[in-house]
Amino acid sequence: MNAELIKAIIPVFFGIFAGIFSFLITQDLRQRDAFGIIILVLFIYLQKFIFPKFKVELQPKDWAGISFITLSSWYIAWTFLLNA
């Protein structure tokens, strides 16, 4: 599989999983925003250990794109679940 495709697919899945996880963990919390963002940051950090498993070498500039894709996927998933 192409390395650029992997750099796009993995952050999307991690963002969706982070959104679902944020929803499940913070479901009954009144101040859920801060804890949900902490979960997002943890899922972004976990990708540091996932990409070498796929033999993808990341440049420092790649992390901006990976973080943005994960953030946007997390935001969309969590918003859909909160409004369901």
NUGUPA-232251 format. One record per atom (N, C-alpha, C): residue number from 1; residue in three letters; atom name; x negated, y negated, z negated. Coordinates in pm, whole numbers, plus 50000, padded with zeros to 5 digits. Atoms other than C-alpha are relative to their C-alpha. Layout:
N
+-----+------+------+-------+-------+-------+
|  nr | rest | atom |     X |     Y |     Z |
+-----+------+------+-------+-------+-------+
| NUM |  ala |   CA |     X |     Y |     Z |
...
+-----+------+------+-------+-------+-------+
end
This chain:
84
+-----+------+------+-------+-------+-------+
|  nr | rest | atom |     X |     Y |     Z |
+-----+------+------+-------+-------+-------+
|   1 |  met |    N | 49915 | 50117 | 50000 |
|   1 |  met |   CA | 50000 | 50000 | 50000 |
|   1 |  met |    C | 49910 | 49876 | 50000 |
|   2 |  asn |    N | 50074 | 50125 | 49988 |
|   2 |  asn |   CA | 49883 | 49648 | 50074 |
|   2 |  asn |    C | 49986 | 49933 | 49863 |
|   3 |  ala |    N | 50025 | 50064 | 50130 |
|   3 |  ala |   CA | 49726 | 49462 | 49780 |
|   3 |  ala |    C | 50088 | 49877 | 49980 |
|   4 |  glu |    N | 49915 | 50119 | 50013 |
|   4 |  glu |   CA | 49926 | 49146 | 49853 |
|   4 |  glu |    C | 50144 | 50039 | 49968 |
|   5 |  leu |    N | 49864 | 49952 | 50029 |
|   5 |  leu |   CA | 50250 | 49343 | 49846 |
|   5 |  leu |    C | 50009 | 50045 | 49854 |
|   6 |  ile |    N | 50003 | 49957 | 50140 |
|   6 |  ile |   CA | 50153 | 49496 | 49513 |
|   6 |  ile |    C | 50001 | 49880 | 49907 |
|   7 |  lys |    N | 50005 | 50123 | 50081 |
|   7 |  lys |   CA | 50077 | 49147 | 49378 |
|   7 |  lys |    C | 50136 | 49930 | 49995 |
|   8 |  ala |    N | 49866 | 50059 | 50001 |
|   8 |  ala |   CA | 50436 | 49051 | 49462 |
|   8 |  ala |    C | 50103 | 50090 | 49934 |
|   9 |  ile |    N | 49898 | 49907 | 50051 |
|   9 |  ile |   CA | 50630 | 49364 | 49365 |
|   9 |  ile |    C | 49987 | 50021 | 49849 |
|  10 |  ile |    N | 50019 | 49974 | 50143 |
|  10 |  ile |   CA | 50478 | 49430 | 49023 |
|  10 |  ile |    C | 50051 | 49885 | 49913 |
|  11 |  pro |    N | 49946 | 50109 | 50083 |
|  11 |  pro |   CA | 50550 | 49079 | 48885 |
|  11 |  pro |    C | 50152 | 49989 | 50004 |
|  12 |  val |    N | 49854 | 50004 | 49994 |
|  12 |  val |   CA | 50910 | 49100 | 49009 |
|  12 |  val |    C | 50059 | 50103 | 49904 |
|  13 |  phe |    N | 49950 | 49897 | 50090 |
|  13 |  phe |   CA | 50967 | 49428 | 48825 |
|  13 |  phe |    C | 49972 | 49966 | 49854 |
|  14 |  phe |    N | 50032 | 50037 | 50137 |
|  14 |  phe |   CA | 50789 | 49305 | 48514 |
|  14 |  phe |    C | 50088 | 49885 | 49953 |
|  15 |  gly |    N | 49911 | 50110 | 50036 |
|  15 |  gly |   CA | 50999 | 48987 | 48520 |
|  15 |  gly |    C | 50141 | 50049 | 49970 |
|  16 |  ile |    N | 49866 | 49945 | 50024 |
|  16 |  ile |   CA | 51323 | 49184 | 48548 |
|  16 |  ile |    C | 50002 | 50078 | 49869 |
|  17 |  phe |    N | 50006 | 49925 | 50125 |
|  17 |  phe |   CA | 51217 | 49419 | 48268 |
|  17 |  phe |    C | 49987 | 49906 | 49880 |
|  18 |  ala |    N | 50014 | 50097 | 50109 |
|  18 |  ala |   CA | 51114 | 49121 | 48054 |
|  18 |  ala |    C | 50134 | 49931 | 49973 |
|  19 |  gly |    N | 49868 | 50060 | 50018 |
|  19 |  gly |   CA | 51457 | 48962 | 48115 |
|  19 |  gly |    C | 50096 | 50092 | 49928 |
|  20 |  ile |    N | 49914 | 49901 | 50067 |
|  20 |  ile |   CA | 51638 | 49279 | 48014 |
|  20 |  ile |    C | 49958 | 50018 | 49855 |
|  21 |  phe |    N | 50052 | 49982 | 50135 |
|  21 |  phe |   CA | 51413 | 49326 | 47713 |
|  21 |  phe |    C | 50030 | 49877 | 49914 |
|  22 |  ser |    N | 49968 | 50123 | 50074 |
|  22 |  ser |   CA | 51460 | 48961 | 47609 |
|  22 |  ser |    C | 50147 | 49998 | 49960 |
|  23 |  phe |    N | 49857 | 49997 | 50030 |
|  23 |  phe |   CA | 51836 | 49004 | 47629 |
|  23 |  phe |    C | 50032 | 50099 | 49890 |
|  24 |  leu |    N | 49970 | 49897 | 50100 |
|  24 |  leu |   CA | 51840 | 49326 | 47428 |
|  24 |  leu |    C | 49945 | 49964 | 49863 |
|  25 |  ile |    N | 50062 | 50032 | 50128 |
|  25 |  ile |   CA | 51606 | 49199 | 47157 |
|  25 |  ile |    C | 50066 | 49878 | 49935 |
|  26 |  thr |    N | 49950 | 50127 | 50054 |
|  26 |  thr |   CA | 51753 | 48849 | 47117 |
|  26 |  thr |    C | 50151 | 49988 | 50009 |
|  27 |  gln |    N | 49855 | 50005 | 49979 |
|  27 |  gln |   CA | 52119 | 48940 | 47161 |
|  27 |  gln |    C | 50074 | 49930 | 49886 |
|  28 |  asp |    N | 49928 | 50057 | 50113 |
|  28 |  asp |   CA | 52229 | 48840 | 46811 |
|  28 |  asp |    C | 49928 | 49883 | 49934 |
|  29 |  leu |    N | 50074 | 50111 | 50059 |
|  29 |  leu |   CA | 51968 | 48574 | 46739 |
|  29 |  leu |    C | 50059 | 49867 | 50045 |
|  30 |  arg |    N | 49946 | 50131 | 49966 |
|  30 |  arg |   CA | 52085 | 48218 | 46727 |
|  30 |  arg |    C | 49898 | 49916 | 50076 |
|  31 |  gln |    N | 50108 | 50073 | 49931 |
|  31 |  gln |   CA | 51752 | 48068 | 46831 |
|  31 |  gln |    C | 49924 | 50098 | 50087 |
|  32 |  arg |    N | 50060 | 49896 | 49918 |
|  32 |  arg |   CA | 51673 | 48304 | 47114 |
|  32 |  arg |    C | 49897 | 49951 | 50100 |
|  33 |  asp |    N | 50087 | 50049 | 49894 |
|  33 |  asp |   CA | 51477 | 48078 | 47349 |
|  33 |  asp |    C | 49852 | 50026 | 49972 |
|  34 |  ala |    N | 50143 | 49986 | 50031 |
|  34 |  ala |   CA | 51140 | 48085 | 47172 |
|  34 |  ala |    C | 49957 | 50146 | 50003 |
|  35 |  phe |    N | 50037 | 49859 | 50003 |
|  35 |  phe |   CA | 51139 | 48461 | 47118 |
|  35 |  phe |    C | 50004 | 50060 | 50140 |
|  36 |  gly |    N | 49993 | 49951 | 49862 |
|  36 |  gly |   CA | 51244 | 48526 | 47478 |
|  36 |  gly |    C | 49877 | 49960 | 50079 |
|  37 |  ile |    N | 50121 | 50045 | 49930 |
|  37 |  ile |   CA | 50949 | 48321 | 47603 |
|  37 |  ile |    C | 49878 | 50077 | 49952 |
|  38 |  ile |    N | 50111 | 49919 | 50050 |
|  38 |  ile |   CA | 50712 | 48515 | 47378 |
|  38 |  ile |    C | 50001 | 50136 | 50068 |
|  39 |  ile |    N | 49990 | 49873 | 49928 |
|  39 |  ile |   CA | 50840 | 48836 | 47537 |
|  39 |  ile |    C | 49951 | 49985 | 50143 |
|  40 |  leu |    N | 50048 | 50026 | 49864 |
|  40 |  leu |   CA | 50780 | 48684 | 47881 |
|  40 |  leu |    C | 49849 | 49994 | 50006 |
|  41 |  val |    N | 50146 | 50012 | 50001 |
|  41 |  val |   CA | 50422 | 48594 | 47793 |
|  41 |  val |    C | 49934 | 50136 | 49978 |
|  42 |  leu |    N | 50054 | 49866 | 50022 |
|  42 |  leu |   CA | 50359 | 48946 | 47665 |
|  42 |  leu |    C | 50008 | 50085 | 50126 |
|  43 |  phe |    N | 49986 | 49923 | 49876 |
|  43 |  phe |   CA | 50489 | 49097 | 47989 |
|  43 |  phe |    C | 49904 | 49949 | 50107 |
|  44 |  ile |    N | 50101 | 50053 | 49907 |
|  44 |  ile |   CA | 50264 | 48864 | 48191 |
|  44 |  ile |    C | 49863 | 50054 | 49962 |
|  45 |  tyr |    N | 50130 | 49950 | 50048 |
|  45 |  tyr |   CA | 49968 | 48971 | 47976 |
|  45 |  tyr |    C | 49984 | 50150 | 50029 |
|  46 |  leu |    N | 50007 | 49855 | 49972 |
|  46 |  leu |   CA | 50052 | 49342 | 48022 |
|  46 |  leu |    C | 49957 | 50029 | 50143 |
|  47 |  gln |    N | 50036 | 49978 | 49860 |
|  47 |  gln |   CA | 50003 | 49302 | 48395 |
|  47 |  gln |    C | 49849 | 50002 | 50020 |
|  48 |  lys |    N | 50146 | 49999 | 49993 |
|  48 |  lys |   CA | 49634 | 49244 | 48330 |
|  48 |  lys |    C | 49948 | 50144 | 49998 |
|  49 |  phe |    N | 50043 | 49861 | 50012 |
|  49 |  phe |   CA | 49609 | 49615 | 48248 |
|  49 |  phe |    C | 50064 | 50090 | 50106 |
|  50 |  ile |    N | 49930 | 49919 | 49900 |
|  50 |  ile |   CA | 49848 | 49738 | 48520 |
|  50 |  ile |    C | 49932 | 49989 | 50137 |
|  51 |  phe |    N | 50057 | 50019 | 49867 |
|  51 |  phe |   CA | 49681 | 49590 | 48828 |
|  51 |  phe |    C | 49875 | 50085 | 50025 |
|  52 |  pro |    N | 50114 | 49910 | 49972 |
|  52 |  pro |   CA | 49351 | 49783 | 48787 |
|  52 |  pro |    C | 50042 | 50145 | 50027 |
|  53 |  lys |    N | 49952 | 49864 | 49972 |
|  53 |  lys |   CA | 49554 | 50107 | 48789 |
|  53 |  lys |    C | 50035 | 50018 | 50148 |
|  54 |  phe |    N | 49968 | 49998 | 49857 |
|  54 |  phe |   CA | 49660 | 50017 | 49145 |
|  54 |  phe |    C | 49880 | 49959 | 50085 |
|  55 |  lys |    N | 50125 | 50038 | 49933 |
|  55 |  lys |   CA | 49299 | 49925 | 49234 |
|  55 |  lys |    C | 50013 | 49866 | 50072 |
|  56 |  val |    N | 49984 | 50136 | 49948 |
|  56 |  val |   CA | 49391 | 49559 | 49291 |
|  56 |  val |    C | 49910 | 49909 | 49919 |
|  57 |  glu |    N | 50086 | 50095 | 50068 |
|  57 |  glu |   CA | 49124 | 49304 | 49211 |
|  57 |  glu |    C | 50063 | 49862 | 50009 |
|  58 |  leu |    N | 49934 | 50130 | 50005 |
|  58 |  leu |   CA | 49271 | 48974 | 49100 |
|  58 |  leu |    C | 49897 | 49889 | 49987 |
|  59 |  gln |    N | 50078 | 50122 | 50012 |
|  59 |  gln |   CA | 49113 | 48634 | 49147 |
|  59 |  gln |    C | 50067 | 49911 | 49896 |
|  60 |  pro |    N | 49936 | 50091 | 50098 |
|  60 |  pro |   CA | 49172 | 48362 | 48886 |
|  60 |  pro |    C | 50117 | 49922 | 50059 |
|  61 |  lys |    N | 49889 | 50074 | 49939 |
|  61 |  lys |   CA | 49394 | 48176 | 49134 |
|  61 |  lys |    C | 50125 | 50086 | 50016 |
|  62 |  asp |    N | 49885 | 49911 | 49986 |
|  62 |  asp |   CA | 49619 | 48483 | 49166 |
|  62 |  asp |    C | 50092 | 49994 | 49879 |
|  63 |  trp |    N | 49920 | 49998 | 50121 |
|  63 |  trp |   CA | 49738 | 48449 | 48807 |
|  63 |  trp |    C | 50108 | 49893 | 49999 |
|  64 |  ala |    N | 49895 | 50103 | 49991 |
|  64 |  ala |   CA | 49929 | 48129 | 48884 |
|  64 |  ala |    C | 50121 | 50053 | 50075 |
|  65 |  gly |    N | 49890 | 49942 | 49923 |
|  65 |  gly |   CA | 50136 | 48307 | 49147 |
|  65 |  gly |    C | 50068 | 50115 | 49929 |
|  66 |  ile |    N | 49944 | 49886 | 50074 |
|  66 |  ile |   CA | 50181 | 48620 | 48940 |
|  66 |  ile |    C | 50085 | 49950 | 49884 |
|  67 |  ser |    N | 49924 | 50055 | 50113 |
|  67 |  ser |   CA | 50293 | 48416 | 48640 |
|  67 |  ser |    C | 50129 | 49934 | 50048 |
|  68 |  phe |    N | 49879 | 50064 | 49949 |
|  68 |  phe |   CA | 50538 | 48215 | 48851 |
|  68 |  phe |    C | 50103 | 50101 | 50046 |
|  69 |  ile |    N | 49906 | 49897 | 49955 |
|  69 |  ile |   CA | 50693 | 48523 | 49011 |
|  69 |  ile |    C | 50063 | 50071 | 49881 |
|  70 |  thr |    N | 49948 | 49934 | 50120 |
|  70 |  thr |   CA | 50728 | 48690 | 48671 |
|  70 |  thr |    C | 50097 | 49908 | 49927 |
|  71 |  leu |    N | 49913 | 50097 | 50066 |
|  71 |  leu |   CA | 50876 | 48373 | 48519 |
|  71 |  leu |    C | 50133 | 49986 | 50072 |
|  72 |  ser |    N | 49874 | 50019 | 49927 |
|  72 |  ser |   CA | 51133 | 48328 | 48794 |
|  72 |  ser |    C | 50086 | 50126 | 49995 |
|  73 |  ser |    N | 49923 | 49876 | 50011 |
|  73 |  ser |   CA | 51236 | 48696 | 48788 |
|  73 |  ser |    C | 50059 | 50017 | 49861 |
|  74 |  trp |    N | 49953 | 49993 | 50138 |
|  74 |  trp |   CA | 51263 | 48687 | 48409 |
|  74 |  trp |    C | 50118 | 49905 | 49979 |
|  75 |  tyr |    N | 49896 | 50102 | 50019 |
|  75 |  tyr |   CA | 51471 | 48369 | 48419 |
|  75 |  tyr |    C | 50131 | 50042 | 50068 |
|  76 |  ile |    N | 49879 | 49958 | 49928 |
|  76 |  ile |   CA | 51714 | 48504 | 48679 |
|  76 |  ile |    C | 50065 | 50118 | 49929 |
|  77 |  ala |    N | 49944 | 49882 | 50066 |
|  77 |  ala |   CA | 51757 | 48841 | 48505 |
|  77 |  ala |    C | 50063 | 49965 | 49866 |
|  78 |  trp |    N | 49949 | 50035 | 50132 |
|  78 |  trp |   CA | 51802 | 48692 | 48159 |
|  78 |  trp |    C | 50124 | 49912 | 50011 |
|  79 |  thr |    N | 49882 | 50087 | 49981 |
|  79 |  thr |   CA | 52045 | 48426 | 48285 |
|  79 |  thr |    C | 50122 | 50081 | 50042 |
|  80 |  phe |    N | 49887 | 49915 | 49960 |
|  80 |  phe |   CA | 52260 | 48687 | 48459 |
|  80 |  phe |    C | 50054 | 50079 | 49880 |
|  81 |  leu |    N | 49954 | 49922 | 50115 |
|  81 |  leu |   CA | 52272 | 48898 | 48144 |
|  81 |  leu |    C | 50066 | 49914 | 49894 |
|  82 |  leu |    N | 49938 | 50089 | 50099 |
|  82 |  leu |   CA | 52351 | 48603 | 47917 |
|  82 |  leu |    C | 50138 | 49953 | 50043 |
|  83 |  asn |    N | 49871 | 50047 | 49949 |
|  83 |  asn |   CA | 52640 | 48497 | 48140 |
|  83 |  asn |    C | 50096 | 50112 | 50036 |
|  84 |  ala |    N | 49913 | 49886 | 49966 |
|  84 |  ala |   CA | 52783 | 48845 | 48189 |
|  84 |  ala |    C | 50103 | 50023 | 49893 |
+-----+------+------+-------+-------+-------+
end
